[in-house]
């Protein structure tokens, strides 16, 4: 029997959350970035929860429950050392193993550390397997559905388009399980970029009533604010420190601070804090740091929100709560505005 239900966690986080991330990773994955940069990205559930608690304690007055959606590491079928098996059978085995490891590690952490106010709560997600039907996939996790808080689609890593995921039934599975989908968004022109998500997924998701979290802030595609007006569509800011700092483009590209402020002002009710850890928090073998330290990243996001008057509660936990649980979680600012409106006769 599962050690919790989604309704239990929903009630806990509704009452006491101070920080919720919808996009972090656990497990390990070997990536060959280039001739000089072979790196194993690695993070345990315990390390992730410690990171979340540290951010709360150092930047958020140390109060409230923290939670993170723990995504199994994707299995990249490229960026691999020469000779590595990346065939579909190998991918299926890797996805299955990583999903079960994530479920087990999250359950073990909750059993050891407890589940209650003021604690750190890991929320397991499952990698969708685009090499098998959702029906077959679902059978493997039928007795652990209450432990699953989201599905993760990674078209770029698994080399299967969003349309292929839909055709295999993974959108319908999310609707059946009442869980959202975190979908990797690739840079423009690559498999699974924002135009592909718009044409292959988002309209279908709205029809099915499935919430979608666009990862990596849509790589700042100019269409993102329009995309975020669609029902049930959110975006996480997991790579912001990378976009602003070193990973994508030249170091500290100009104009990104202003773009963040504009995005928060226009779409603040749909944007969610995350770090995309450990991908943007580690050094490569060459010594290159991806992104910036976690505390610096969160402090930067909070400063940007404050500069445009965006309520930080939305960015830190309210939007992620609504994304994860589909709850009409009223923001304080919305409630205050509603209280001043005349009541229709």
Secondary structure, 3 states (H helix, E strand, C coil): CCCCCHHHHHHHHHHHEEEEEEEEEEEEEEEEEECCEEEEEEECHHHHHHHHHHHHHHHCCCCCEEEEEEEECCCCCCCCCCCCCCCHHHHHHHHHHHHHHHHHHHHHHHHHHCCCCCCEEEEEEEECCCCCCHHHHHHHCHHHHHHEEEEEECHHHHCCCHHHHHHCCHHHHHHHHCCEEEECCECCCCCCEHHHHHHHHHHHHHHHCCCEEEHHHHHHCCCHHHHCCCCCEEEECCCHHHHHCCCCCCCCCCCHHHHHHHHHHHHCCCEECCCCCCCCCCECCCCCECCCCHHHHHHHHHHHHHHCCCCHHHHHHHHHHHHHHCCCCCCHHHHHHHHHCCCCC
